[in-house]
Amino acid sequence: MTDSTAPLGILLTNLGTPDAPTPSALRRYLAEFLWDRRVVDVPRPLWWLILHGVILRTRPARSAALYRKVWTADGSPLLSIARRQRELLQQLLEARWPGRTQVVLGMRYGNPSIAAALEELRAAGVQQVLVLPLYPQNSCSTTASTLDAVAAALRARRDVPALRFVADYHTGPAYIDALAASIREARQNAEPVQRLLFSFHGTPERFRSEGDPYYRQCLATARLTAERLGLAEDAWQVTFQSRFGREPWLQPYTDEVLRQLPAAGVKRVQVICPGFSADCLETLEEIAEENREVFLHAGGEAFHYIPALNDRPDHIAALAAVVAQELCLG
């Protein structure tokens, strides 16, 4: 039986980041990330040869150069934002339910690790843990992989805590409200926009056919946000970014859509990435820089990236709403 006076643990998780924008740090990070079967499910012997014989010999240097473009004085944007999210969520929960909760942060790949975060909760006497992956939409390559890591970290323990796991919050009213508010704010002092793109991280098309709920959840998030804003059907669309490898991924691809829009008369766009709870390489470099250039080079006139929800107060409040609902805090 759990101790009713012990704090309730909340484990915030996200994908992770290299420790530094260097080839050696990227090699370590990519080796862990790309070896995950949830991310790449190629047969292990073949994939080991490809990963260690080709990818880890060439990609770390290129990726390090990209990370250096977005690195800040506080380090990786993803990690520095996640730390602020943890701190602000702890403050909000403490104000509402004093002494009831303890929030920690663990990354699926890299540091701080999920195992270290769970150990921090154990040291604090926590016997009940809510795992909250900061992925609004549920995918086997992110959310399920997080569950794998939590299970692996607890495998050797004899004092396994009671666990609750948030699979997704893609239609959460407070989350949708925060997305809509961020878009309204971005439009207050901007020129009229012809098209809003909801760009989500891609996954192999094969995952969808095998039952992964991610695609339909992305569509639901975008539709609800567009409805909240009162957007016409031709004023927005869903696209997918960050594809990897040769097999087909979820479509349409963000870069290809941006390349085609100017010829169709759409020359002023905004792009938001609702699947990213914090800005990172895929938003700050791939969308805000690389895809901006794609659009402008194709004849576009105005491109505006709307930042991730990051540590906005309404985003932190949305996460607190998820926690309160899951832990039945009243």
KAQUI-V103288 format. One record per pair of residues at least 12 apart in sequence whose C-alpha atoms are under 7 Angstrom apart, sorted by sequence separation. I is the first residue (numbers start at 1). J is the second residue. D is the distance in Angstrom with one decimal. If there is no record, write none. Layout:
i:I j:J d:D
i:I j:J d:D
This chain:
i:90 j:102 d:6.7
i:105 j:117 d:6.0
i:239 j:251 d:6.4
i:240 j:252 d:6.1
i:241 j:253 d:5.8
i:90 j:103 d:5.7
i:104 j:117 d:6.0
i:239 j:252 d:5.2
i:240 j:253 d:4.9
i:241 j:254 d:5.2
i:239 j:253 d:5.5
i:240 j:254 d:5.2
i:239 j:254 d:5.0
i:86 j:103 d:6.4
i:288 j:305 d:5.6
i:86 j:104 d:6.6
i:86 j:105 d:6.6
i:219 j:238 d:7.0
i:143 j:167 d:6.7
i:198 j:222 d:6.5
i:279 j:307 d:6.8
i:27 j:56 d:6.0
i:138 j:167 d:6.0
i:279 j:308 d:5.4
i:138 j:168 d:5.3
i:278 j:308 d:5.4
i:137 j:168 d:5.3
i:277 j:308 d:6.0
i:278 j:309 d:6.4
i:279 j:310 d:6.7
i:129 j:161 d:6.5
i:136 j:168 d:5.1
i:137 j:169 d:6.7
i:268 j:300 d:6.5
i:276 j:308 d:6.3
i:277 j:309 d:5.9
i:278 j:310 d:4.5
i:27 j:60 d:5.3
i:128 j:161 d:5.3
i:129 j:162 d:6.1
i:130 j:163 d:5.9
i:131 j:164 d:6.2
i:132 j:165 d:6.4
i:133 j:166 d:6.9
i:135 j:168 d:6.8
i:136 j:169 d:4.9
i:137 j:170 d:5.2
i:267 j:300 d:4.3
i:268 j:301 d:5.8
i:269 j:302 d:6.3
i:270 j:303 d:5.9
i:271 j:304 d:6.3
i:272 j:305 d:6.1
i:277 j:310 d:5.8
i:26 j:60 d:5.1
i:127 j:161 d:4.7
i:128 j:162 d:4.6
i:129 j:163 d:5.0
i:130 j:164 d:4.7
i:131 j:165 d:4.8
i:132 j:166 d:5.3
i:136 j:170 d:4.7
i:267 j:301 d:5.2
i:268 j:302 d:4.6
i:269 j:303 d:5.1
i:270 j:304 d:4.7
i:271 j:305 d:4.9
i:272 j:306 d:5.0
i:274 j:308 d:6.9
i:127 j:162 d:6.2
i:128 j:163 d:6.0
i:129 j:164 d:6.3
i:130 j:165 d:5.8
i:131 j:166 d:6.2
i:259 j:294 d:6.0
i:267 j:302 d:6.5
i:268 j:303 d:6.0
i:269 j:304 d:6.4
i:270 j:305 d:5.8
i:271 j:306 d:6.0
i:272 j:307 d:6.8
i:273 j:308 d:6.5
i:114 j:150 d:6.7
i:255 j:291 d:6.0
i:258 j:294 d:6.8
i:259 j:295 d:5.4
i:262 j:298 d:6.4
i:270 j:306 d:6.9
i:23 j:60 d:4.8
i:258 j:295 d:5.1
i:262 j:299 d:5.5
i:23 j:61 d:4.7
i:26 j:64 d:6.3
i:108 j:146 d:6.1
i:115 j:153 d:5.0
i:202 j:240 d:4.9
i:262 j:300 d:5.3
i:196 j:235 d:6.2
i:197 j:236 d:5.7
i:198 j:237 d:6.2
i:199 j:238 d:6.0
i:200 j:239 d:6.3
i:201 j:240 d:5.5
i:202 j:241 d:5.2
i:255 j:294 d:6.9
i:259 j:298 d:5.5
i:195 j:235 d:4.8
i:196 j:236 d:4.5
i:197 j:237 d:5.2
i:198 j:238 d:4.8
i:199 j:239 d:4.8
i:200 j:240 d:4.8
i:201 j:241 d:5.0
i:202 j:242 d:5.9
i:203 j:243 d:7.0
i:23 j:64 d:5.5
i:108 j:149 d:6.9
i:194 j:235 d:6.2
i:195 j:236 d:5.2
i:196 j:237 d:6.6
i:197 j:238 d:5.8
i:198 j:239 d:6.1
i:199 j:240 d:5.3
i:200 j:241 d:6.1
i:201 j:242 d:5.9
i:202 j:243 d:5.8
i:22 j:64 d:5.0
i:197 j:239 d:6.7
i:199 j:241 d:6.4
i:21 j:64 d:4.8
i:204 j:247 d:7.0
i:205 j:248 d:5.8
i:204 j:248 d:6.0
i:205 j:249 d:4.5
i:180 j:225 d:5.8
i:204 j:249 d:4.0
i:205 j:250 d:4.9
i:21 j:67 d:5.4
i:179 j:225 d:6.8
i:203 j:249 d:5.5
i:204 j:250 d:6.1
i:21 j:68 d:5.4
i:170 j:217 d:6.4
i:202 j:249 d:6.3
i:203 j:250 d:5.9
i:176 j:224 d:7.0
i:180 j:228 d:6.6
i:202 j:250 d:5.7
i:176 j:225 d:5.7
i:180 j:229 d:6.3
i:171 j:221 d:5.9
i:170 j:221 d:5.7
i:199 j:254 d:6.5
i:17 j:76 d:6.9
i:17 j:79 d:7.0
i:195 j:266 d:6.9
i:140 j:212 d:6.3
i:194 j:266 d:6.0
i:199 j:271 d:6.7
i:139 j:212 d:6.1
i:195 j:268 d:6.8
i:196 j:269 d:5.8
i:197 j:270 d:6.2
i:198 j:271 d:6.1
i:199 j:272 d:6.1
i:200 j:273 d:5.6
i:139 j:213 d:6.4
i:194 j:268 d:5.5
i:195 j:269 d:5.0
i:196 j:270 d:4.9
i:197 j:271 d:4.7
i:198 j:272 d:5.2
i:199 j:273 d:4.8
i:200 j:274 d:6.6
i:201 j:275 d:6.9
i:138 j:213 d:6.4
i:139 j:214 d:5.0
i:193 j:268 d:5.3
i:194 j:269 d:5.9
i:195 j:270 d:6.5
i:196 j:271 d:5.8
i:197 j:272 d:6.3
i:198 j:273 d:5.8
i:200 j:275 d:5.6
i:33 j:109 d:6.1
i:138 j:214 d:5.3
i:193 j:269 d:5.6
i:198 j:274 d:6.8
i:32 j:109 d:6.5
i:137 j:214 d:5.8
i:193 j:270 d:6.9
i:29 j:109 d:6.8
i:137 j:217 d:5.8
i:29 j:110 d:6.1
i:137 j:218 d:6.4
i:16 j:107 d:4.8
i:7 j:99 d:6.7
i:8 j:100 d:6.0
i:9 j:101 d:5.7
i:10 j:102 d:6.1
i:11 j:103 d:6.0
i:12 j:104 d:6.1
i:13 j:105 d:5.9
i:15 j:107 d:5.7
i:16 j:108 d:5.8
i:17 j:109 d:6.9
i:18 j:110 d:6.2
i:7 j:100 d:4.8
i:8 j:101 d:4.6
i:9 j:102 d:4.9
i:10 j:103 d:4.7
i:11 j:104 d:5.1
i:12 j:105 d:4.9
i:13 j:106 d:5.0
i:14 j:107 d:5.2
i:15 j:108 d:5.1
i:16 j:109 d:5.0
i:17 j:110 d:6.0
i:7 j:101 d:4.9
i:8 j:102 d:6.2
i:9 j:103 d:6.0
i:10 j:104 d:6.3
i:11 j:105 d:5.8
i:12 j:106 d:6.3
i:13 j:107 d:5.3
i:14 j:108 d:6.2
i:15 j:109 d:6.2
i:16 j:110 d:5.7
i:7 j:102 d:6.3
i:11 j:106 d:6.9
i:13 j:108 d:6.7
i:38 j:140 d:6.3
i:39 j:141 d:5.0
i:38 j:141 d:4.8
i:38 j:145 d:6.0
i:9 j:121 d:6.4
i:9 j:126 d:5.9
i:8 j:126 d:6.1
i:11 j:129 d:6.9
i:6 j:125 d:6.4
i:7 j:126 d:5.6
i:9 j:128 d:6.0
i:10 j:129 d:5.7
i:11 j:130 d:6.1
i:12 j:131 d:6.3
i:13 j:132 d:6.3
i:14 j:133 d:6.0
i:6 j:126 d:5.8
i:8 j:128 d:5.5
i:9 j:129 d:4.5
i:10 j:130 d:4.8
i:11 j:131 d:4.8
i:12 j:132 d:5.0
i:13 j:133 d:4.7
i:14 j:134 d:5.5
i:186 j:306 d:6.6
i:6 j:127 d:6.9
i:8 j:129 d:6.2
i:9 j:130 d:6.1
i:10 j:131 d:6.0
i:11 j:132 d:5.9
i:12 j:133 d:5.8
i:13 j:134 d:5.9
i:10 j:132 d:6.9
i:12 j:134 d:6.7
i:183 j:306 d:7.0
i:2 j:127 d:6.1
i:178 j:314 d:5.6
i:178 j:315 d:5.9
i:137 j:275 d:6.5
i:136 j:275 d:6.0
i:135 j:275 d:6.3
i:175 j:315 d:6.6
i:135 j:276 d:6.8
i:135 j:277 d:6.7
i:134 j:277 d:6.1
i:175 j:318 d:5.3
i:174 j:318 d:4.8
i:81 j:278 d:6.3
i:78 j:278 d:5.8
i:78 j:279 d:5.9
i:77 j:279 d:6.5
i:78 j:280 d:5.0
i:77 j:280 d:5.7
i:70 j:281 d:6.8
i:67 j:281 d:6.6
i:70 j:284 d:6.8
i:70 j:285 d:6.9
i:85 j:311 d:5.4
i:84 j:311 d:6.5
i:89 j:316 d:5.8
i:93 j:320 d:6.8
i:88 j:316 d:6.9
i:81 j:310 d:6.3
i:81 j:311 d:6.7
i:85 j:316 d:6.8
i:89 j:320 d:6.6
